[in-house]
Amino acid sequence: MNQQLIFNNDFHLVPARSAVCFSCLVAGFKVQCFIAIPAKQDGAEFLQEVITNAFSWEDCVEQAIADDAVNETAELWI
């Protein structure tokens, strides 16, 4: 387990951004992670899918952070 990366269990919809959002701490800094809701998919259903597959999404986030994909506003889109 990567102690420098801590995931919060705060999954929620952000309809204005057509995304599911959750946060994580990266070396003490809070990063907002966004997953775009696929076209023609219900946001609430996608949120449940993301929660169900949280570990897979966390792996994606971990790789994206390693690839330095966090933007200047501390957001990460996957």
PDB file of N, CA, C and O in Angstrom:
ATOM      1  N   MET A   1       0.840  -1.184   0.000  1.00  0.00           N
ATOM      2  CA  MET A   1       0.000   0.000   0.000  1.00  0.00           C
ATOM      3  C   MET A   1       0.883   1.245   0.000  1.00  0.00           C
ATOM      4  O   MET A   1       1.894   1.303   0.700  1.00  0.00           O
ATOM      5  N   ASN A   2       0.498   2.214  -0.773  1.00  0.00           N
ATOM      6  CA  ASN A   2       1.241   3.460  -0.886  1.00  0.00           C
ATOM      7  C   ASN A   2       0.794   4.412   0.223  1.00  0.00           C
ATOM      8  O   ASN A   2      -0.315   4.946   0.176  1.00  0.00           O
ATOM      9  N   GLN A   3       1.649   4.621   1.214  1.00  0.00           N
ATOM     10  CA  GLN A   3       1.297   5.491   2.342  1.00  0.00           C
ATOM     11  C   GLN A   3       1.258   6.966   1.960  1.00  0.00           C
ATOM     12  O   GLN A   3       0.710   7.778   2.706  1.00  0.00           O
ATOM     13  N   GLN A   4       1.825   7.326   0.817  1.00  0.00           N
ATOM     14  CA  GLN A   4       1.804   8.711   0.366  1.00  0.00           C
ATOM     15  C   GLN A   4       0.489   9.068  -0.326  1.00  0.00           C
ATOM     16  O   GLN A   4       0.243  10.236  -0.628  1.00  0.00           O
ATOM     17  N   LEU A   5      -0.345   8.078  -0.575  1.00  0.00           N
ATOM     18  CA  LEU A   5      -1.593   8.276  -1.306  1.00  0.00           C
ATOM     19  C   LEU A   5      -2.737   7.686  -0.489  1.00  0.00           C
ATOM     20  O   LEU A   5      -2.818   6.471  -0.314  1.00  0.00           O
ATOM     21  N   ILE A   6      -3.613   8.544   0.006  1.00  0.00           N
ATOM     22  CA  ILE A   6      -4.730   8.106   0.843  1.00  0.00           C
ATOM     23  C   ILE A   6      -6.027   8.518   0.168  1.00  0.00           C
ATOM     24  O   ILE A   6      -6.239   9.695  -0.124  1.00  0.00           O
ATOM     25  N   PHE A   7      -6.894   7.541  -0.079  1.00  0.00           N
ATOM     26  CA  PHE A   7      -8.174   7.810  -0.737  1.00  0.00           C
ATOM     27  C   PHE A   7      -9.252   8.042   0.306  1.00  0.00           C
ATOM     28  O   PHE A   7      -9.368   7.296   1.278  1.00  0.00           O
ATOM     29  N   ASN A   8     -10.038   9.086   0.089  1.00  0.00           N
ATOM     30  CA  ASN A   8     -11.185   9.372   0.945  1.00  0.00           C
ATOM     31  C   ASN A   8     -12.397   8.668   0.347  1.00  0.00           C
ATOM     32  O   ASN A   8     -12.483   8.490  -0.868  1.00  0.00           O
ATOM     33  N   ASN A   9     -13.293   8.285   1.171  1.00  0.00           N
ATOM     34  CA  ASN A   9     -14.501   7.602   0.706  1.00  0.00           C
ATOM     35  C   ASN A   9     -15.611   8.638   0.547  1.00  0.00           C
ATOM     36  O   ASN A   9     -16.616   8.595   1.257  1.00  0.00           O
ATOM     37  N   ASP A  10     -15.422   9.567  -0.386  1.00  0.00           N
ATOM     38  CA  ASP A  10     -16.362  10.683  -0.540  1.00  0.00           C
ATOM     39  C   ASP A  10     -16.882  10.807  -1.976  1.00  0.00           C
ATOM     40  O   ASP A  10     -16.977  11.909  -2.516  1.00  0.00           O
ATOM     41  N   PHE A  11     -17.212   9.685  -2.578  1.00  0.00           N
ATOM     42  CA  PHE A  11     -17.710   9.667  -3.953  1.00  0.00           C
ATOM     43  C   PHE A  11     -19.030  10.432  -4.048  1.00  0.00           C
ATOM     44  O   PHE A  11     -19.927  10.251  -3.225  1.00  0.00           O
ATOM     45  N   HIS A  12     -19.133  11.287  -5.065  1.00  0.00           N
ATOM     46  CA  HIS A  12     -20.379  12.022  -5.280  1.00  0.00           C
ATOM     47  C   HIS A  12     -20.464  12.488  -6.731  1.00  0.00           C
ATOM     48  O   HIS A  12     -19.463  12.557  -7.445  1.00  0.00           O
ATOM     49  N   LEU A  13     -21.684  12.804  -7.142  1.00  0.00           N
ATOM     50  CA  LEU A  13     -21.918  13.323  -8.489  1.00  0.00           C
ATOM     51  C   LEU A  13     -21.674  14.827  -8.523  1.00  0.00           C
ATOM     52  O   LEU A  13     -21.958  15.542  -7.563  1.00  0.00           O
ATOM     53  N   VAL A  14     -21.143  15.285  -9.645  1.00  0.00           N
ATOM     54  CA  VAL A  14     -21.010  16.717  -9.909  1.00  0.00           C
ATOM     55  C   VAL A  14     -21.688  16.945 -11.260  1.00  0.00           C
ATOM     56  O   VAL A  14     -21.023  16.973 -12.296  1.00  0.00           O
ATOM     57  N   PRO A  15     -23.021  17.108 -11.245  1.00  0.00           N
ATOM     58  CA  PRO A  15     -23.761  17.228 -12.508  1.00  0.00           C
ATOM     59  C   PRO A  15     -23.270  18.359 -13.407  1.00  0.00           C
ATOM     60  O   PRO A  15     -23.259  18.207 -14.629  1.00  0.00           O
ATOM     61  N   ALA A  16     -22.868  19.474 -12.837  1.00  0.00           N
ATOM     62  CA  ALA A  16     -22.411  20.609 -13.644  1.00  0.00           C
ATOM     63  C   ALA A  16     -21.162  20.275 -14.453  1.00  0.00           C
ATOM     64  O   ALA A  16     -20.878  20.922 -15.461  1.00  0.00           O
ATOM     65  N   ARG A  17     -20.420  19.263 -14.009  1.00  0.00           N
ATOM     66  CA  ARG A  17     -19.198  18.865 -14.713  1.00  0.00           C
ATOM     67  C   ARG A  17     -19.355  17.497 -15.369  1.00  0.00           C
ATOM     68  O   ARG A  17     -18.401  16.951 -15.922  1.00  0.00           O
ATOM     69  N   SER A  18     -20.566  16.952 -15.303  1.00  0.00           N
ATOM     70  CA  SER A  18     -20.862  15.629 -15.876  1.00  0.00           C
ATOM     71  C   SER A  18     -19.825  14.605 -15.442  1.00  0.00           C
ATOM     72  O   SER A  18     -19.220  13.913 -16.260  1.00  0.00           O
ATOM     73  N   ALA A  19     -19.637  14.530 -14.120  1.00  0.00           N
ATOM     74  CA  ALA A  19     -18.587  13.659 -13.600  1.00  0.00           C
ATOM     75  C   ALA A  19     -18.929  13.130 -12.213  1.00  0.00           C
ATOM     76  O   ALA A  19     -19.765  13.679 -11.495  1.00  0.00           O
ATOM     77  N   VAL A  20     -18.253  12.052 -11.871  1.00  0.00           N
ATOM     78  CA  VAL A  20     -18.218  11.550 -10.504  1.00  0.00           C
ATOM     79  C   VAL A  20     -16.919  12.079  -9.914  1.00  0.00           C
ATOM     80  O   VAL A  20     -15.887  12.103 -10.585  1.00  0.00           O
ATOM     81  N   CYS A  21     -16.975  12.496  -8.672  1.00  0.00           N
ATOM     82  CA  CYS A  21     -15.803  13.086  -8.030  1.00  0.00           C
ATOM     83  C   CYS A  21     -15.518  12.365  -6.714  1.00  0.00           C
ATOM     84  O   CYS A  21     -16.435  11.916  -6.026  1.00  0.00           O
ATOM     85  N   PHE A  22     -14.254  12.265  -6.382  1.00  0.00           N
ATOM     86  CA  PHE A  22     -13.815  11.832  -5.064  1.00  0.00           C
ATOM     87  C   PHE A  22     -12.459  12.474  -4.819  1.00  0.00           C
ATOM     88  O   PHE A  22     -11.835  12.992  -5.745  1.00  0.00           O
ATOM     89  N   SER A  23     -12.010  12.441  -3.588  1.00  0.00           N
ATOM     90  CA  SER A  23     -10.740  13.092  -3.292  1.00  0.00           C
ATOM     91  C   SER A  23      -9.742  12.097  -2.729  1.00  0.00           C
ATOM     92  O   SER A  23     -10.099  11.019  -2.251  1.00  0.00           O
ATOM     93  N   CYS A  24      -8.488  12.494  -2.801  1.00  0.00           N
ATOM     94  CA  CYS A  24      -7.428  11.719  -2.176  1.00  0.00           C
ATOM     95  C   CYS A  24      -6.365  12.691  -1.676  1.00  0.00           C
ATOM     96  O   CYS A  24      -6.283  13.837  -2.117  1.00  0.00           O
ATOM     97  N   LEU A  25      -5.573  12.210  -0.763  1.00  0.00           N
ATOM     98  CA  LEU A  25      -4.458  12.989  -0.250  1.00  0.00           C
ATOM     99  C   LEU A  25      -3.183  12.441  -0.859  1.00  0.00           C
ATOM    100  O   LEU A  25      -2.909  11.243  -0.786  1.00  0.00           O
ATOM    101  N   VAL A  26      -2.413  13.323  -1.458  1.00  0.00           N
ATOM    102  CA  VAL A  26      -1.149  12.955  -2.087  1.00  0.00           C
ATOM    103  C   VAL A  26      -0.047  13.685  -1.331  1.00  0.00           C
ATOM    104  O   VAL A  26       0.124  14.896  -1.474  1.00  0.00           O
ATOM    105  N   ALA A  27       0.695  12.936  -0.531  1.00  0.00           N
ATOM    106  CA  ALA A  27       1.754  13.538   0.289  1.00  0.00           C
ATOM    107  C   ALA A  27       1.223  14.729   1.088  1.00  0.00           C
ATOM    108  O   ALA A  27       1.906  15.743   1.233  1.00  0.00           O
ATOM    109  N   GLY A  28      -0.001  14.597   1.604  1.00  0.00           N
ATOM    110  CA  GLY A  28      -0.599  15.637   2.434  1.00  0.00           C
ATOM    111  C   GLY A  28      -1.413  16.684   1.703  1.00  0.00           C
ATOM    112  O   GLY A  28      -2.062  17.510   2.343  1.00  0.00           O
ATOM    113  N   PHE A  29      -1.395  16.672   0.376  1.00  0.00           N
ATOM    114  CA  PHE A  29      -2.159  17.634  -0.413  1.00  0.00           C
ATOM    115  C   PHE A  29      -3.422  16.982  -0.955  1.00  0.00           C
ATOM    116  O   PHE A  29      -3.385  15.857  -1.453  1.00  0.00           O
ATOM    117  N   LYS A  30      -4.549  17.701  -0.856  1.00  0.00           N
ATOM    118  CA  LYS A  30      -5.824  17.171  -1.336  1.00  0.00           C
ATOM    119  C   LYS A  30      -5.953  17.360  -2.846  1.00  0.00           C
ATOM    120  O   LYS A  30      -5.770  18.460  -3.368  1.00  0.00           O
ATOM    121  N   VAL A  31      -6.268  16.269  -3.532  1.00  0.00           N
ATOM    122  CA  VAL A  31      -6.478  16.278  -4.977  1.00  0.00           C
ATOM    123  C   VAL A  31      -7.907  15.825  -5.244  1.00  0.00           C
ATOM    124  O   VAL A  31      -8.355  14.818  -4.696  1.00  0.00           O
ATOM    125  N   GLN A  32      -8.621  16.566  -6.084  1.00  0.00           N
ATOM    126  CA  GLN A  32      -9.969  16.188  -6.503  1.00  0.00           C
ATOM    127  C   GLN A  32      -9.845  15.337  -7.766  1.00  0.00           C
ATOM    128  O   GLN A  32      -9.253  15.766  -8.756  1.00  0.00           O
ATOM    129  N   CYS A  33     -10.401  14.147  -7.723  1.00  0.00           N
ATOM    130  CA  CYS A  33     -10.350  13.227  -8.858  1.00  0.00           C
ATOM    131  C   CYS A  33     -11.725  13.192  -9.521  1.00  0.00           C
ATOM    132  O   CYS A  33     -12.745  13.048  -8.848  1.00  0.00           O
ATOM    133  N   PHE A  34     -11.741  13.324 -10.838  1.00  0.00           N
ATOM    134  CA  PHE A  34     -12.983  13.335 -11.600  1.00  0.00           C
ATOM    135  C   PHE A  34     -12.972  12.213 -12.627  1.00  0.00           C
ATOM    136  O   PHE A  34     -11.967  11.963 -13.293  1.00  0.00           O
ATOM    137  N   ILE A  35     -14.107  11.550 -12.736  1.00  0.00           N
ATOM    138  CA  ILE A  35     -14.308  10.532 -13.764  1.00  0.00           C
ATOM    139  C   ILE A  35     -15.511  10.981 -14.578  1.00  0.00           C
ATOM    140  O   ILE A  35     -16.618  11.089 -14.050  1.00  0.00           O
ATOM    141  N   ALA A  36     -15.299  11.239 -15.846  1.00  0.00           N
ATOM    142  CA  ALA A  36     -16.382  11.710 -16.714  1.00  0.00           C
ATOM    143  C   ALA A  36     -17.461  10.638 -16.849  1.00  0.00           C
ATOM    144  O   ALA A  36     -17.163   9.458 -17.036  1.00  0.00           O
ATOM    145  N   ILE A  37     -18.708  11.066 -16.751  1.00  0.00           N
ATOM    146  CA  ILE A  37     -19.836  10.148 -16.938  1.00  0.00           C
ATOM    147  C   ILE A  37     -19.955   9.859 -18.429  1.00  0.00           C
ATOM    148  O   ILE A  37     -20.059  10.787 -19.231  1.00  0.00           O
ATOM    149  N   PRO A  38     -19.942   8.584 -18.810  1.00  0.00           N
ATOM    150  CA  PRO A  38     -20.060   8.255 -20.237  1.00  0.00           C
ATOM    151  C   PRO A  38     -21.369   8.784 -20.827  1.00  0.00           C
ATOM    152  O   PRO A  38     -22.395   8.839 -20.149  1.00  0.00           O
ATOM    153  N   ALA A  39     -21.313   9.165 -22.086  1.00  0.00           N
ATOM    154  CA  ALA A  39     -22.510   9.646 -22.784  1.00  0.00           C
ATOM    155  C   ALA A  39     -23.606   8.592 -22.710  1.00  0.00           C
ATOM    156  O   ALA A  39     -23.338   7.392 -22.766  1.00  0.00           O
ATOM    157  N   LYS A  40     -24.814   9.050 -22.585  1.00  0.00           N
ATOM    158  CA  LYS A  40     -26.009   8.199 -22.556  1.00  0.00           C
ATOM    159  C   LYS A  40     -26.075   7.286 -21.334  1.00  0.00           C
ATOM    160  O   LYS A  40     -26.849   6.328 -21.326  1.00  0.00           O
ATOM    161  N   GLN A  41     -25.275   7.565 -20.299  1.00  0.00           N
ATOM    162  CA  GLN A  41     -25.368   6.777 -19.074  1.00  0.00           C
ATOM    163  C   GLN A  41     -25.905   7.657 -17.958  1.00  0.00           C
ATOM    164  O   GLN A  41     -25.526   8.822 -17.836  1.00  0.00           O
ATOM    165  N   ASP A  42     -26.777   7.100 -17.157  1.00  0.00           N
ATOM    166  CA  ASP A  42     -27.351   7.807 -16.020  1.00  0.00           C
ATOM    167  C   ASP A  42     -26.266   8.061 -14.968  1.00  0.00           C
ATOM    168  O   ASP A  42     -25.513   7.156 -14.609  1.00  0.00           O
ATOM    169  N   GLY A  43     -26.198   9.288 -14.486  1.00  0.00           N
ATOM    170  CA  GLY A  43     -25.176   9.658 -13.517  1.00  0.00           C
ATOM    171  C   GLY A  43     -25.240   8.854 -12.235  1.00  0.00           C
ATOM    172  O   GLY A  43     -24.206   8.423 -11.723  1.00  0.00           O
ATOM    173  N   ALA A  44     -26.449   8.643 -11.702  1.00  0.00           N
ATOM    174  CA  ALA A  44     -26.593   7.894 -10.455  1.00  0.00           C
ATOM    175  C   ALA A  44     -26.145   6.447 -10.623  1.00  0.00           C
ATOM    176  O   ALA A  44     -25.512   5.881  -9.732  1.00  0.00           O
ATOM    177  N   GLU A  45     -26.473   5.853 -11.761  1.00  0.00           N
ATOM    178  CA  GLU A  45     -26.035   4.478 -12.029  1.00  0.00           C
ATOM    179  C   GLU A  45     -24.519   4.412 -12.148  1.00  0.00           C
ATOM    180  O   GLU A  45     -23.892   3.492 -11.623  1.00  0.00           O
ATOM    181  N   PHE A  46     -23.927   5.388 -12.840  1.00  0.00           N
ATOM    182  CA  PHE A  46     -22.475   5.396 -12.999  1.00  0.00           C
ATOM    183  C   PHE A  46     -21.791   5.597 -11.651  1.00  0.00           C
ATOM    184  O   PHE A  46     -20.762   4.978 -11.382  1.00  0.00           O
ATOM    185  N   LEU A  47     -22.351   6.453 -10.805  1.00  0.00           N
ATOM    186  CA  LEU A  47     -21.802   6.652  -9.467  1.00  0.00           C
ATOM    187  C   LEU A  47     -21.733   5.320  -8.726  1.00  0.00           C
ATOM    188  O   LEU A  47     -20.718   5.003  -8.106  1.00  0.00           O
ATOM    189  N   GLN A  48     -22.810   4.540  -8.791  1.00  0.00           N
ATOM    190  CA  GLN A  48     -22.817   3.240  -8.116  1.00  0.00           C
ATOM    191  C   GLN A  48     -21.770   2.296  -8.699  1.00  0.00           C
ATOM    192  O   GLN A  48     -21.137   1.541  -7.961  1.00  0.00           O
ATOM    193  N   GLU A  49     -21.585   2.334 -10.021  1.00  0.00           N
ATOM    194  CA  GLU A  49     -20.548   1.511 -10.658  1.00  0.00           C
ATOM    195  C   GLU A  49     -19.162   1.913 -10.170  1.00  0.00           C
ATOM    196  O   GLU A  49     -18.324   1.056  -9.888  1.00  0.00           O
ATOM    197  N   VAL A  50     -18.925   3.215 -10.071  1.00  0.00           N
ATOM    198  CA  VAL A  50     -17.625   3.702  -9.605  1.00  0.00           C
ATOM    199  C   VAL A  50     -17.381   3.249  -8.169  1.00  0.00           C
ATOM    200  O   VAL A  50     -16.287   2.790  -7.839  1.00  0.00           O
ATOM    201  N   ILE A  51     -18.388   3.374  -7.322  1.00  0.00           N
ATOM    202  CA  ILE A  51     -18.248   2.952  -5.924  1.00  0.00           C
ATOM    203  C   ILE A  51     -17.966   1.454  -5.854  1.00  0.00           C
ATOM    204  O   ILE A  51     -17.103   1.016  -5.093  1.00  0.00           O
ATOM    205  N   THR A  52     -18.690   0.673  -6.646  1.00  0.00           N
ATOM    206  CA  THR A  52     -18.497  -0.777  -6.660  1.00  0.00           C
ATOM    207  C   THR A  52     -17.085  -1.151  -7.097  1.00  0.00           C
ATOM    208  O   THR A  52     -16.502  -2.102  -6.577  1.00  0.00           O
ATOM    209  N   ASN A  53     -16.541  -0.410  -8.044  1.00  0.00           N
ATOM    210  CA  ASN A  53     -15.211  -0.698  -8.597  1.00  0.00           C
ATOM    211  C   ASN A  53     -14.158   0.286  -8.091  1.00  0.00           C
ATOM    212  O   ASN A  53     -13.203   0.595  -8.803  1.00  0.00           O
ATOM    213  N   ALA A  54     -14.326   0.773  -6.881  1.00  0.00           N
ATOM    214  CA  ALA A  54     -13.446   1.819  -6.342  1.00  0.00           C
ATOM    215  C   ALA A  54     -11.970   1.441  -6.401  1.00  0.00           C
ATOM    216  O   ALA A  54     -11.135   2.286  -6.724  1.00  0.00           O
ATOM    217  N   PHE A  55     -11.633   0.200  -6.098  1.00  0.00           N
ATOM    218  CA  PHE A  55     -10.218  -0.180  -6.085  1.00  0.00           C
ATOM    219  C   PHE A  55      -9.596  -0.062  -7.471  1.00  0.00           C
ATOM    220  O   PHE A  55      -8.438   0.334  -7.597  1.00  0.00           O
ATOM    221  N   SER A  56     -10.346  -0.399  -8.499  1.00  0.00           N
ATOM    222  CA  SER A  56      -9.827  -0.262  -9.867  1.00  0.00           C
ATOM    223  C   SER A  56      -9.600   1.203 -10.213  1.00  0.00           C
ATOM    224  O   SER A  56      -8.586   1.551 -10.818  1.00  0.00           O
ATOM    225  N   TRP A  57     -10.545   2.067  -9.828  1.00  0.00           N
ATOM    226  CA  TRP A  57     -10.387   3.497 -10.098  1.00  0.00           C
ATOM    227  C   TRP A  57      -9.212   4.067  -9.312  1.00  0.00           C
ATOM    228  O   TRP A  57      -8.489   4.932  -9.807  1.00  0.00           O
ATOM    229  N   GLU A  58      -9.023   3.581  -8.084  1.00  0.00           N
ATOM    230  CA  GLU A  58      -7.894   4.045  -7.285  1.00  0.00           C
ATOM    231  C   GLU A  58      -6.572   3.664  -7.948  1.00  0.00           C
ATOM    232  O   GLU A  58      -5.615   4.437  -7.909  1.00  0.00           O
ATOM    233  N   ASP A  59      -6.514   2.480  -8.556  1.00  0.00           N
ATOM    234  CA  ASP A  59      -5.317   2.082  -9.307  1.00  0.00           C
ATOM    235  C   ASP A  59      -5.070   3.042 -10.469  1.00  0.00           C
ATOM    236  O   ASP A  59      -3.929   3.422 -10.734  1.00  0.00           O
ATOM    237  N   CYS A  60      -6.141   3.431 -11.162  1.00  0.00           N
ATOM    238  CA  CYS A  60      -6.015   4.387 -12.273  1.00  0.00           C
ATOM    239  C   CYS A  60      -5.495   5.729 -11.773  1.00  0.00           C
ATOM    240  O   CYS A  60      -4.635   6.344 -12.404  1.00  0.00           O
ATOM    241  N   VAL A  61      -6.015   6.175 -10.648  1.00  0.00           N
ATOM    242  CA  VAL A  61      -5.579   7.447 -10.072  1.00  0.00           C
ATOM    243  C   VAL A  61      -4.109   7.367  -9.667  1.00  0.00           C
ATOM    244  O   VAL A  61      -3.335   8.287  -9.928  1.00  0.00           O
ATOM    245  N   GLU A  62      -3.737   6.272  -9.033  1.00  0.00           N
ATOM    246  CA  GLU A  62      -2.345   6.111  -8.610  1.00  0.00           C
ATOM    247  C   GLU A  62      -1.396   6.205  -9.806  1.00  0.00           C
ATOM    248  O   GLU A  62      -0.350   6.849  -9.723  1.00  0.00           O
ATOM    249  N   GLN A  63      -1.762   5.561 -10.916  1.00  0.00           N
ATOM    250  CA  GLN A  63      -0.925   5.619 -12.112  1.00  0.00           C
ATOM    251  C   GLN A  63      -0.902   7.028 -12.701  1.00  0.00           C
ATOM    252  O   GLN A  63       0.151   7.512 -13.115  1.00  0.00           O
ATOM    253  N   ALA A  64      -2.057   7.683 -12.737  1.00  0.00           N
ATOM    254  CA  ALA A  64      -2.122   9.045 -13.283  1.00  0.00           C
ATOM    255  C   ALA A  64      -1.285  10.016 -12.449  1.00  0.00           C
ATOM    256  O   ALA A  64      -0.637  10.909 -12.995  1.00  0.00           O
ATOM    257  N   ILE A  65      -1.302   9.844 -11.145  1.00  0.00           N
ATOM    258  CA  ILE A  65      -0.483  10.701 -10.282  1.00  0.00           C
ATOM    259  C   ILE A  65       0.999  10.423 -10.532  1.00  0.00           C
ATOM    260  O   ILE A  65       1.807  11.350 -10.583  1.00  0.00           O
ATOM    261  N   ALA A  66       1.353   9.153 -10.687  1.00  0.00           N
ATOM    262  CA  ALA A  66       2.745   8.805 -11.005  1.00  0.00           C
ATOM    263  C   ALA A  66       3.172   9.418 -12.337  1.00  0.00           C
ATOM    264  O   ALA A  66       4.340   9.755 -12.531  1.00  0.00           O
ATOM    265  N   ASP A  67       2.209   9.557 -13.256  1.00  0.00           N
ATOM    266  CA  ASP A  67       2.476  10.167 -14.567  1.00  0.00           C
ATOM    267  C   ASP A  67       2.401  11.693 -14.521  1.00  0.00           C
ATOM    268  O   ASP A  67       2.528  12.353 -15.552  1.00  0.00           O
ATOM    269  N   ASP A  68       2.195  12.255 -13.322  1.00  0.00           N
ATOM    270  CA  ASP A  68       2.133  13.705 -13.107  1.00  0.00           C
ATOM    271  C   ASP A  68       0.985  14.356 -13.880  1.00  0.00           C
ATOM    272  O   ASP A  68       1.162  15.398 -14.511  1.00  0.00           O
ATOM    273  N   ALA A  69      -0.193  13.729 -13.822  1.00  0.00           N
ATOM    274  CA  ALA A  69      -1.352  14.213 -14.573  1.00  0.00           C
ATOM    275  C   ALA A  69      -2.241  15.181 -13.786  1.00  0.00           C
ATOM    276  O   ALA A  69      -3.270  15.615 -14.303  1.00  0.00           O
ATOM    277  N   VAL A  70      -1.875  15.523 -12.565  1.00  0.00           N
ATOM    278  CA  VAL A  70      -2.661  16.471 -11.773  1.00  0.00           C
ATOM    279  C   VAL A  70      -2.456  17.866 -12.360  1.00  0.00           C
ATOM    280  O   VAL A  70      -1.326  18.288 -12.606  1.00  0.00           O
ATOM    281  N   ASN A  71      -3.575  18.582 -12.582  1.00  0.00           N
ATOM    282  CA  ASN A  71      -3.449  19.915 -13.188  1.00  0.00           C
ATOM    283  C   ASN A  71      -3.134  20.981 -12.132  1.00  0.00           C
ATOM    284  O   ASN A  71      -2.999  20.678 -10.947  1.00  0.00           O
ATOM    285  N   GLU A  72      -3.020  22.223 -12.582  1.00  0.00           N
ATOM    286  CA  GLU A  72      -2.612  23.324 -11.705  1.00  0.00           C
ATOM    287  C   GLU A  72      -3.638  23.670 -10.636  1.00  0.00           C
ATOM    288  O   GLU A  72      -3.311  24.374  -9.680  1.00  0.00           O
ATOM    289  N   THR A  73      -4.877  23.190 -10.777  1.00  0.00           N
ATOM    290  CA  THR A  73      -5.903  23.445  -9.761  1.00  0.00           C
ATOM    291  C   THR A  73      -6.115  22.232  -8.861  1.00  0.00           C
ATOM    292  O   THR A  73      -7.152  22.116  -8.208  1.00  0.00           O
ATOM    293  N   ALA A  74      -5.145  21.334  -8.825  1.00  0.00           N
ATOM    294  CA  ALA A  74      -5.172  20.118  -7.998  1.00  0.00           C
ATOM    295  C   ALA A  74      -6.338  19.209  -8.365  1.00  0.00           C
ATOM    296  O   ALA A  74      -6.964  18.597  -7.499  1.00  0.00           O
ATOM    297  N   GLU A  75      -6.620  19.128  -9.669  1.00  0.00           N
ATOM    298  CA  GLU A  75      -7.649  18.226 -10.181  1.00  0.00           C
ATOM    299  C   GLU A  75      -6.998  17.172 -11.064  1.00  0.00           C
ATOM    300  O   GLU A  75      -5.988  17.408 -11.726  1.00  0.00           O
ATOM    301  N   LEU A  76      -7.614  16.014 -11.044  1.00  0.00           N
ATOM    302  CA  LEU A  76      -7.158  14.916 -11.881  1.00  0.00           C
ATOM    303  C   LEU A  76      -8.375  14.338 -12.585  1.00  0.00           C
ATOM    304  O   LEU A  76      -9.336  13.922 -11.937  1.00  0.00           O
ATOM    305  N   TRP A  77      -8.332  14.313 -13.905  1.00  0.00           N
ATOM    306  CA  TRP A  77      -9.422  13.749 -14.700  1.00  0.00           C
ATOM    307  C   TRP A  77      -8.976  12.411 -15.275  1.00  0.00           C
ATOM    308  O   TRP A  77      -7.920  12.302 -15.898  1.00  0.00           O
ATOM    309  N   ILE A  78      -9.810  11.393 -15.051  1.00  0.00           N
ATOM    310  CA  ILE A  78      -9.532  10.077 -15.631  1.00  0.00           C
ATOM    311  C   ILE A  78     -10.713   9.611 -16.444  1.00  0.00           C
ATOM    312  O   ILE A  78     -10.677   8.522 -17.017  1.00  0.00           O
TER     313      ILE A  78
END
